[in-house]
């Protein structure tokens, strides 16, 4: 149950101030290791690294900060997979990889296991209801379907052509639209069906 997973993760942090400090500390540590100034519009570092190099860097930084601060820090990734999805394939240009839907689900699942990802946002294109359900059931991470719900204007949980037959727990990010791109709040909720 997603709510129980959320409660268990929240118990690992002493309080919100510690969590915010830890996040900032990891961000600064990664910035020092990368030694670059290139950032995205959302203030994320934009290194020219392969996926495994990036996740190894993030994992090492979160483990270092976890050890120093004395509580576990979970690692999460926003795939923004709709941006990768072209002509029924997920294209990873830098990696020179092309995945169909099943291969994308296997790839995401392998990264979840290899790097112990606790949060995975938009790992599939935003109209793949069944793929999200399959990925969610086969992994013990928070699978965030932000784009499925927020970008997919056709989404209507009461009339999505699936008669409520796909049951999944989902996570969604709720943010304000500040000019700095700062995410001020994240909420996770459980949906009975999508």
Residue pairs with C-beta under 8 A, 6 or more apart in sequence:
1 169
1 190
2 142
2 169
2 170
2 171
2 188
2 189
2 190
3 190
5 140
5 142
5 169
6 142
6 188
9 74
9 118
9 142
12 71
12 72
12 74
13 19
13 22
13 71
13 72
14 71
18 69
18 71
21 69
22 65
22 66
22 69
22 71
22 73
23 73
25 65
25 69
26 58
26 61
26 62
26 65
26 73
27 45
29 61
29 64
29 65
30 45
30 57
30 58
30 61
31 45
33 57
33 61
34 45
34 47
34 57
36 45
36 46
36 47
38 45
38 46
38 47
39 45
39 46
40 46
41 181
42 181
43 180
43 181
43 182
47 54
48 94
49 57
50 94
50 95
51 92
51 95
51 111
55 75
55 77
55 111
55 114
55 115
56 115
58 75
58 115
59 75
59 115
59 116
62 73
62 74
62 75
63 73
65 73
66 72
66 73
74 117
74 118
74 119
75 115
75 116
75 117
75 118
75 119
76 117
76 118
76 119
76 120
76 121
76 142
77 111
77 117
77 119
77 120
77 121
78 121
78 122
78 144
79 108
79 120
79 121
79 122
79 123
79 124
80 121
80 122
80 147
81 90
81 104
81 122
81 123
81 124
81 125
81 147
82 122
82 125
82 126
82 147
82 151
84 90
84 91
84 92
85 91
85 125
88 100
88 101
89 98
89 99
89 100
90 98
90 99
90 100
90 103
90 104
90 107
90 125
91 97
91 98
92 98
92 99
97 107
99 107
101 124
101 128
101 131
104 123
104 124
104 131
105 123
105 124
105 131
105 134
105 135
105 138
108 120
108 123
108 124
108 135
109 135
109 138
109 139
111 117
112 120
112 139
112 141
117 141
118 141
118 142
119 141
119 142
119 144
119 171
120 135
120 139
120 141
120 142
120 143
120 144
121 144
121 146
121 171
121 173
122 144
122 145
122 146
122 147
122 148
123 132
123 135
123 143
124 131
124 132
124 135
125 147
126 147
126 148
126 151
126 152
127 148
127 152
127 154
128 148
129 148
129 160
129 162
129 166
129 194
130 166
132 143
132 145
132 148
132 168
132 170
132 194
133 166
133 167
133 168
133 194
135 143
136 143
136 168
136 169
136 170
137 168
142 171
142 188
143 168
143 169
143 170
143 171
144 170
144 171
144 172
144 173
145 168
145 170
145 171
145 172
145 194
146 172
146 173
148 155
148 170
148 194
149 155
149 170
149 172
149 194
150 172
154 160
155 194
157 164
157 191
157 193
157 194
158 164
160 194
162 194
164 192
164 193
164 194
165 193
166 193
166 194
167 192
167 193
168 191
168 193
168 194
169 190
169 191
170 189
170 190
170 191
170 194
171 188
171 189
172 187
172 188
172 189
173 183
173 186
173 187
174 185
174 186
174 187
175 182
175 183
175 184
175 185
175 186
176 182
176 184
176 185
178 184
